[in-house]
């Protein structure tokens, strides 16, 4: 709280207005989590609370309360086609994502809609995942299809 206040005072002192980094549809381009966690809705309560406080300061914050909370969780799982970064991904995961987004992986190319098994075999596994990352959900057709859909929605340069 105190750090946020210091940053706000500093920005105001220099007449700096923070930019909204979302795309024209309001979808996030910078993500705290990797694509697996986003696609499967594995978003921590503390992050939802922080986001909710920014947009709906008077909304209930309980996981069991409020449509706003559930809507926010759903909206945070949507990724802009012109995504810029996923934070908390390991080097192995970042290299794979880069090759998938740039269509330069030697063993797979988009669209990925019918290639969940191939993606699961390529996706890094422990110990090559970051501390906040989740493995590819190969045991769940629904969750793996959500990840595949997310990956298919990302286009280099937002194309």
DOTORVO-78027 format. One line per field, with one value per atom (N, C-alpha, C): x, y, z; atom name; residue in one letter. Coordinates in Angstrom, 3 decimals, padded with zeros to 6 digits. Layout:
BEGIN
px c(X  ...);
py c(Y  ...);
pz c(Z  ...);
site c(CA  ...);
code c(A  ...);
//
This chain:
BEGIN
px c(000.820  000.000  000.868  001.844  002.703  003.526  004.057  004.835  003.976  002.743  001.826  001.580  001.434  001.222  002.437  003.621  004.851  004.957  004.637  004.695  003.677  002.478  001.433  001.860  002.436  002.903  004.014  004.932  006.040  005.521  004.608  004.042  003.338  002.574  001.848  002.814  003.883  004.883  005.480  005.653  006.251  005.216  003.940  002.849  002.864  003.102  003.111  001.787  001.140  -000.115  000.176  -000.072  000.189  -000.667  -000.094  -000.805  -001.599  -002.689  -003.450  -002.832  -002.252  -001.523  -002.403  -003.717  -004.615  -004.835  -005.284  -005.549  -006.887  -007.288  -008.508  -009.787  -009.684  -010.839  -010.789  -009.800  -009.666  -008.977  -008.353  -007.662  -006.224  -005.772  -004.425  -003.343  -002.250  -001.099  000.088  000.108  001.154  000.492  001.085  000.468  001.424  000.898  001.710  001.947  001.004  001.118  001.381  001.829  002.031  000.718  000.755  -000.468  -001.258  -000.594  -001.323  -002.222  -001.658  -002.448  -003.564  -003.287  -004.322  -005.457  -005.109  -006.126  -006.995  -006.411  -007.167  -007.787  -007.601  -008.203  -007.529  -006.288  -005.549  -004.901  -005.755  -005.307  -005.482  -004.415  -004.432  -005.408  -005.967  -006.930  -006.322  -005.052  -004.450  -004.417  -004.178  -004.106  -005.505  -006.478  -007.852  -008.305  -007.961  -008.321  -007.688  -006.425  -005.721  -006.386  -006.668  -007.316  -008.725  -009.441  -010.803  -010.829  -009.886  -009.803  -009.555  -008.834  -008.562  -009.812  -010.614  -011.745  -013.088  -013.239  -014.513  -014.216  -013.862  -013.419  -014.444  -015.731  -016.743  -017.321  -016.738  -017.256  -016.811  -017.640  -017.222  -016.004  -015.133  -013.879  -013.818  -014.845  -014.845  -014.932  -014.243  -014.309  -015.734  -016.524  -017.889  -018.901  -018.458  -019.382  -019.167  -020.222  -020.142  -019.864  -020.710  -020.494  -019.265  -018.982  -017.840  -016.547  -016.413  -015.212  -015.055  -016.134  -016.078  -015.844  -016.473  -016.273  -014.828  -014.248  -012.859  -011.942  -012.193  -011.381  -011.454  -012.649  -012.827  -012.103  -012.234  -011.610  -010.088  -009.535  -008.085  -007.534  -008.389  -007.928  -007.915  -008.489  -008.460  -007.146  -006.546  -005.245  -005.386  -004.810  -004.829  -004.060  -004.556  -003.785  -002.411  -002.292  -001.013  -000.307  -000.339  000.305  001.773  002.246  003.635  004.477  003.941  004.755  003.916  004.518  004.027  005.125  004.781  005.753  005.725  006.733  006.798  006.769  007.449  007.662  009.158  009.504  010.918  011.528  012.835  013.519  013.059  012.872  012.405  011.021  010.146  008.789  008.810  009.638  009.744  010.252  011.233  011.752  010.693  009.941  008.873  007.805  007.373  006.367  006.841  008.098  008.653  008.587  008.950  008.929  007.500  006.552  005.158  004.561  004.827  004.285  004.899  006.184  006.877  006.778  006.036  005.864  007.223  008.142  009.478  009.877  008.943  009.271  009.389  010.436  010.631  009.619  008.929  008.049  006.551  006.164  004.737  004.494  003.338  002.986  001.494  001.102  -000.320  -001.136  -002.429  -003.175  -002.927  -003.063  -002.762  -004.001  -005.155  -006.424  -006.475  -005.794  -005.819  -004.480  -003.687  -002.326  -002.044  -003.063  -002.874  -001.860  -001.903  -000.952  000.482  000.666  002.014  002.492  001.611  001.985  002.330  001.542  001.812  003.185  003.586  004.897  006.040  005.784  006.812  006.925  005.814  005.782  006.767  007.523  008.483  007.791  008.518  008.027  008.991  008.591  009.497  010.780  011.929  012.233  012.401  011.943  012.157  010.998  010.094  009.014  009.367  008.898  009.101  008.302  008.643  007.996  006.503  006.031  004.606  003.898  004.639  004.062  003.365  002.436  001.757  002.111  002.148  002.431  001.260  001.516  000.457  -000.589  -001.872  -002.920  -003.334  -002.424  -002.678  -003.721  -003.975  -004.962  -006.404  -006.563  -007.903  -008.112  -009.017  -009.311  -009.834  -010.663  -011.235  -010.140  -009.316  -008.254  -007.211  -006.852  -005.871  -006.450  -007.753  -008.357  -008.379  -008.520  -008.453  -007.063  -006.036  -004.658  -004.419  -004.849  -004.684  -005.403  -006.607  -007.356  -006.592  -006.047  -005.261  -004.073  -003.328  -002.150  -002.541  -003.659  -004.121  -004.545  -004.942  -005.412  -004.275  -003.065  -001.926  -001.338  -001.157  -000.568  000.582  001.644  002.797  002.353  002.589  002.201  000.692  -000.060  -001.501  -002.243  -001.564  -002.223  -003.208);
py c(-001.185  000.000  001.255  001.296  002.453  002.679  001.600  001.728  002.282  001.787  002.248  003.750  004.209  005.634  006.451  005.941  006.649  006.748  005.671  005.677  006.663  006.679  007.594  009.048  009.363  010.728  011.099  010.192  010.443  010.690  009.868  010.053  011.403  011.756  013.027  014.211  014.097  015.157  015.510  014.500  014.709  014.716  014.862  014.910  013.711  012.547  011.322  010.597  010.291  009.554  008.127  007.139  005.743  005.356  004.560  004.104  002.845  002.719  001.484  000.569  -000.537  -001.413  -002.497  -002.455  -003.435  -003.097  -004.083  -003.837  -003.121  -002.885  -002.120  -002.846  -004.144  -004.887  -005.034  -004.381  -004.435  -005.679  -006.449  -007.679  -007.360  -008.032  -007.796  -008.268  -007.483  -007.878  -008.289  -007.847  -008.235  -009.146  -010.315  -011.296  -011.730  -011.799  -012.240  -013.749  -014.489  -015.943  -016.406  -017.632  -018.240  -018.691  -019.127  -019.476  -020.637  -021.595  -022.732  -022.249  -021.471  -020.982  -020.054  -019.215  -018.311  -019.077  -019.981  -020.714  -021.579  -022.140  -023.042  -022.320  -021.007  -020.226  -020.401  -020.853  -021.061  -019.747  -018.788  -017.443  -017.284  -016.882  -016.784  -015.719  -015.989  -015.079  -013.691  -013.626  -012.325  -011.453  -012.066  -011.297  -010.831  -011.705  -011.318  -010.178  -010.279  -009.234  -007.908  -007.943  -006.721  -006.098  -006.914  -006.422  -005.911  -006.640  -006.261  -004.921  -004.715  -003.451  -002.269  -002.508  -001.432  -001.035  -002.014  -001.743  -001.649  -002.365  -002.391  -002.317  -001.130  -001.019  -001.462  -001.455  -001.811  -003.206  -003.997  -005.331  -006.325  -007.356  -008.384  -009.146  -009.543  -010.175  -011.657  -012.198  -013.617  -014.418  -015.567  -016.451  -016.918  -016.970  -017.476  -016.380  -015.142  -014.033  -013.320  -012.811  -011.817  -012.303  -011.866  -012.141  -011.406  -010.254  -009.452  -010.229  -010.932  -011.728  -012.815  -013.544  -014.627  -014.081  -012.958  -012.342  -011.895  -011.331  -010.900  -012.097  -013.184  -014.397  -014.886  -014.873  -015.282  -014.319  -013.025  -012.034  -012.080  -012.386  -012.471  -013.688  -014.664  -015.836  -015.583  -014.465  -014.106  -013.386  -013.698  -013.139  -012.373  -011.196  -010.420  -011.168  -011.143  -011.739  -011.085  -009.849  -009.143  -009.144  -010.289  -010.430  -009.998  -009.358  -008.905  -009.804  -010.175  -011.022  -011.862  -012.985  -013.836  -013.820  -013.405  -013.379  -014.739  -015.041  -016.298  -017.520  -017.467  -018.665  -018.946  -020.212  -020.597  -020.329  -020.412  -020.255  -021.280  -022.527  -023.592  -023.277  -022.797  -022.459  -021.243  -020.252  -019.050  -019.402  -020.293  -020.693  -021.426  -022.312  -023.016  -022.036  -021.130  -020.135  -019.290  -018.878  -018.076  -018.835  -020.093  -020.874  -021.129  -021.277  -021.479  -020.204  -019.076  -017.799  -017.392  -017.668  -017.312  -018.403  -019.459  -020.569  -021.095  -021.246  -021.698  -023.015  -023.654  -024.931  -026.002  -026.825  -027.817  -028.959  -029.183  -030.352  -030.059  -028.777  -028.451  -027.058  -026.882  -025.565  -025.321  -024.046  -023.743  -024.091  -024.257  -024.166  -025.389  -025.183  -026.235  -027.001  -026.657  -027.198  -028.720  -029.389  -030.853  -031.443  -030.628  -031.049  -030.980  -031.175  -031.099  -032.136  -033.351  -034.389  -033.998  -033.420  -032.973  -031.844  -030.902  -029.805  -030.343  -031.297  -031.886  -032.534  -033.189  -033.850  -032.836  -031.679  -030.641  -029.744  -029.607  -028.653  -029.072  -028.122  -028.465  -029.099  -029.966  -030.628  -030.289  -030.577  -030.337  -031.120  -030.620  -029.369  -028.167  -028.262  -027.199  -026.211  -026.251  -025.267  -024.251  -023.039  -022.026  -022.360  -021.721  -021.989  -021.729  -020.808  -020.488  -021.157  -021.867  -022.475  -023.784  -024.141  -025.428  -026.252  -027.574  -028.416  -028.410  -028.842  -028.943  -029.928  -029.556  -030.412  -031.554  -032.448  -033.509  -034.522  -034.599  -035.568  -035.066  -033.807  -033.231  -032.675  -033.280  -032.804  -031.379  -031.061  -029.717  -028.692  -028.939  -027.982  -027.882  -029.004  -028.942  -028.197  -028.340  -027.598  -026.099  -025.710  -024.289  -023.721  -024.494  -024.055  -023.945  -024.936  -024.930  -023.725  -023.455  -022.299  -020.998  -020.877  -019.685  -019.554  -020.632  -020.582  -020.250  -020.764  -020.455  -018.998  -018.370  -016.991  -015.975  -016.394  -015.471  -015.406  -014.202  -013.996  -013.004  -013.281  -012.391  -011.031  -009.996  -008.664  -008.442  -009.378  -009.241  -009.552  -010.124  -010.431  -011.573);
pz c(000.000  000.000  000.000  000.910  001.035  -000.232  -000.821  -002.060  -003.180  -003.263  -004.306  -004.149  -002.908  -002.668  -003.088  -002.801  -003.192  -004.712  -005.387  -006.851  -007.402  -006.851  -007.310  -007.121  -005.974  -005.706  -006.684  -006.914  -007.841  -009.260  -009.725  -011.064  -011.172  -010.148  -010.158  -010.147  -009.384  -009.280  -010.646  -011.481  -012.797  -013.932  -013.565  -014.549  -015.495  -014.936  -015.724  -015.520  -016.609  -016.559  -017.014  -016.149  -016.542  -017.751  -018.630  -019.821  -019.535  -020.228  -020.188  -021.242  -020.823  -021.746  -022.360  -022.079  -022.682  -024.158  -024.921  -026.343  -026.522  -027.763  -028.023  -027.601  -027.283  -026.771  -025.249  -024.621  -023.172  -022.654  -023.551  -023.136  -022.735  -021.704  -021.178  -022.152  -022.219  -023.036  -022.179  -020.936  -019.986  -018.958  -018.751  -017.857  -016.769  -015.551  -014.423  -014.466  -015.054  -015.124  -016.553  -016.667  -017.975  -018.587  -019.830  -020.542  -019.944  -019.319  -018.737  -017.605  -016.695  -015.558  -016.023  -016.991  -017.490  -018.147  -019.043  -019.801  -018.895  -017.853  -016.983  -015.786  -015.703  -014.618  -013.274  -013.258  -012.007  -011.578  -011.255  -010.893  -009.388  -008.715  -007.259  -006.765  -005.594  -004.977  -004.749  -004.315  -004.036  -005.289  -006.462  -007.694  -008.123  -007.987  -008.288  -007.383  -006.113  -005.155  -005.552  -005.918  -006.325  -007.552  -008.562  -009.775  -009.485  -008.642  -008.302  -007.574  -006.682  -005.945  -006.893  -007.979  -008.936  -009.725  -010.093  -010.975  -010.269  -009.154  -008.415  -006.919  -006.411  -005.016  -003.976  -004.291  -003.293  -003.487  -004.368  -004.644  -003.573  -003.301  -002.335  -002.841  -001.921  -002.315  -002.004  -001.453  -001.153  -002.437  -002.480  -003.646  -003.905  -002.851  -002.977  -003.276  -003.239  -003.407  -004.726  -005.262  -006.303  -007.705  -008.614  -010.035  -010.544  -009.962  -010.408  -010.250  -009.128  -008.862  -009.927  -010.200  -011.191  -012.601  -012.913  -014.230  -014.397  -013.335  -013.405  -013.622  -012.912  -013.074  -014.516  -015.093  -016.478  -017.426  -017.202  -018.087  -018.026  -016.851  -016.738  -017.476  -017.744  -018.482  -019.984  -020.420  -021.832  -022.119  -023.238  -023.591  -024.896  -024.930  -026.165  -027.248  -028.482  -029.588  -029.739  -029.263  -029.345  -027.984  -027.313  -026.006  -026.100  -025.037  -025.006  -024.118  -022.951  -022.082  -021.135  -020.773  -019.699  -018.646  -017.447  -016.366  -015.673  -014.918  -014.175  -015.081  -016.191  -016.997  -016.992  -017.034  -017.031  -018.401  -018.479  -019.754  -020.777  -020.331  -021.230  -021.799  -020.917  -021.342  -022.275  -021.960  -022.801  -024.198  -024.276  -025.592  -026.412  -025.760  -026.470  -026.939  -026.058  -026.442  -027.610  -027.559  -028.647  -029.973  -029.950  -031.196  -031.679  -030.750  -031.140  -031.728  -031.089  -031.556  -032.890  -033.069  -034.316  -035.383  -035.077  -036.015  -036.506  -035.565  -035.934  -035.261  -034.583  -033.941  -035.018  -034.980  -036.045  -036.049  -034.920  -034.826  -034.812  -034.815  -034.719  -035.282  -035.900  -036.432  -036.231  -036.192  -035.987  -037.218  -037.062  -035.804  -034.926  -033.631  -032.664  -032.214  -032.767  -032.285  -032.244  -033.137  -033.120  -032.671  -031.976  -031.625  -030.131  -029.303  -027.857  -027.375  -027.924  -027.503  -027.848  -029.021  -029.420  -028.517  -028.217  -027.310  -025.926  -025.450  -024.131  -024.081  -025.170  -025.173  -025.266  -025.866  -026.003  -024.771  -024.042  -022.935  -021.849  -021.304  -020.243  -019.039  -018.402  -017.190  -016.060  -014.830  -013.709  -013.926  -013.627  -012.934  -013.877  -015.107  -016.095  -016.190  -015.235  -015.156  -014.084  -014.248  -013.224  -011.976  -010.876  -009.598  -009.581  -010.412  -010.459  -011.627  -012.450  -013.647  -013.316  -014.164  -014.071  -015.299  -015.165  -016.334  -017.311  -018.523  -019.525  -019.006  -019.041  -018.448  -019.368  -019.672  -020.649  -020.185  -018.890  -018.381  -018.507  -018.862  -018.967  -020.375  -021.109  -022.472  -022.467  -021.485  -021.409  -021.147  -020.135  -019.801  -020.917  -021.513  -022.599  -023.800  -024.056  -025.163  -024.877  -023.610  -023.249  -023.522  -023.202  -023.458  -024.961  -025.696  -027.157  -027.761  -027.295  -027.791  -027.516  -026.310  -025.981  -026.915  -027.100  -027.986  -029.422  -029.875  -031.229  -031.365  -030.263  -030.339  -030.402  -030.048  -030.045  -031.454  -031.924  -033.242  -033.116  -033.815  -033.818  -034.332  -033.538  -033.926  -033.896  -033.307  -033.200  -034.480  -035.487  -036.761  -036.627);
site c(N  CA  C  N  CA  C  N  CA  C  N  CA  C  N  CA  C  N  CA  C  N  CA  C  N  CA  C  N  CA  C  N  CA  C  N  CA  C  N  CA  C  N  CA  C  N  CA  C  N  CA  C  N  CA  C  N  CA  C  N  CA  C  N  CA  C  N  CA  C  N  CA  C  N  CA  C  N  CA  C  N  CA  C  N  CA  C  N  CA  C  N  CA  C  N  CA  C  N  CA  C  N  CA  C  N  CA  C  N  CA  C  N  CA  C  N  CA  C  N  CA  C  N  CA  C  N  CA  C  N  CA  C  N  CA  C  N  CA  C  N  CA  C  N  CA  C  N  CA  C  N  CA  C  N  CA  C  N  CA  C  N  CA  C  N  CA  C  N  CA  C  N  CA  C  N  CA  C  N  CA  C  N  CA  C  N  CA  C  N  CA  C  N  CA  C  N  CA  C  N  CA  C  N  CA  C  N  CA  C  N  CA  C  N  CA  C  N  CA  C  N  CA  C  N  CA  C  N  CA  C  N  CA  C  N  CA  C  N  CA  C  N  CA  C  N  CA  C  N  CA  C  N  CA  C  N  CA  C  N  CA  C  N  CA  C  N  CA  C  N  CA  C  N  CA  C  N  CA  C  N  CA  C  N  CA  C  N  CA  C  N  CA  C  N  CA  C  N  CA  C  N  CA  C  N  CA  C  N  CA  C  N  CA  C  N  CA  C  N  CA  C  N  CA  C  N  CA  C  N  CA  C  N  CA  C  N  CA  C  N  CA  C  N  CA  C  N  CA  C  N  CA  C  N  CA  C  N  CA  C  N  CA  C  N  CA  C  N  CA  C  N  CA  C  N  CA  C  N  CA  C  N  CA  C  N  CA  C  N  CA  C  N  CA  C  N  CA  C  N  CA  C  N  CA  C  N  CA  C  N  CA  C  N  CA  C  N  CA  C  N  CA  C  N  CA  C  N  CA  C  N  CA  C  N  CA  C  N  CA  C  N  CA  C  N  CA  C  N  CA  C  N  CA  C  N  CA  C  N  CA  C  N  CA  C  N  CA  C  N  CA  C  N  CA  C  N  CA  C  N  CA  C  N  CA  C  N  CA  C  N  CA  C  N  CA  C  N  CA  C  N  CA  C  N  CA  C  N  CA  C  N  CA  C  N  CA  C  N  CA  C  N  CA  C  N  CA  C  N  CA  C  N  CA  C  N  CA  C  N  CA  C  N  CA  C  N  CA  C  N  CA  C  N  CA  C);
code c(X  X  X  X  X  X  X  X  X  X  X  X  X  X  X  X  X  X  X  X  X  X  X  X  X  X  X  X  X  X  X  X  X  X  X  X  X  X  X  X  X  X  X  X  X  X  X  X  X  X  X  X  X  X  X  X  X  X  X  X  X  X  X  X  X  X  X  X  X  X  X  X  X  X  X  X  X  X  X  X  X  X  X  X  X  X  X  X  X  X  X  X  X  X  X  X  X  X  X  X  X  X  X  X  X  X  X  X  X  X  X  X  X  X  X  X  X  X  X  X  X  X  X  X  X  X  X  X  X  X  X  X  X  X  X  X  X  X  X  X  X  X  X  X  X  X  X  X  X  X  X  X  X  X  X  X  X  X  X  X  X  X  X  X  X  X  X  X  X  X  X  X  X  X  X  X  X  X  X  X  X  X  X  X  X  X  X  X  X  X  X  X  X  X  X  X  X  X  X  X  X  X  X  X  X  X  X  X  X  X  X  X  X  X  X  X  X  X  X  X  X  X  X  X  X  X  X  X  X  X  X  X  X  X  X  X  X  X  X  X  X  X  X  X  X  X  X  X  X  X  X  X  X  X  X  X  X  X  X  X  X  X  X  X  X  X  X  X  X  X  X  X  X  X  X  X  X  X  X  X  X  X  X  X  X  X  X  X  X  X  X  X  X  X  X  X  X  X  X  X  X  X  X  X  X  X  X  X  X  X  X  X  X  X  X  X  X  X  X  X  X  X  X  X  X  X  X  X  X  X  X  X  X  X  X  X  X  X  X  X  X  X  X  X  X  X  X  X  X  X  X  X  X  X  X  X  X  X  X  X  X  X  X  X  X  X  X  X  X  X  X  X  X  X  X  X  X  X  X  X  X  X  X  X  X  X  X  X  X  X  X  X  X  X  X  X  X  X  X  X  X  X  X  X  X  X  X  X  X  X  X  X  X  X  X  X  X  X  X  X  X  X  X  X  X  X  X  X  X  X  X  X  X  X  X  X  X  X  X  X  X  X  X  X  X  X  X  X  X  X  X  X  X  X  X  X  X  X  X  X  X  X  X  X  X  X  X  X  X  X  X  X  X  X  X  X  X);
//
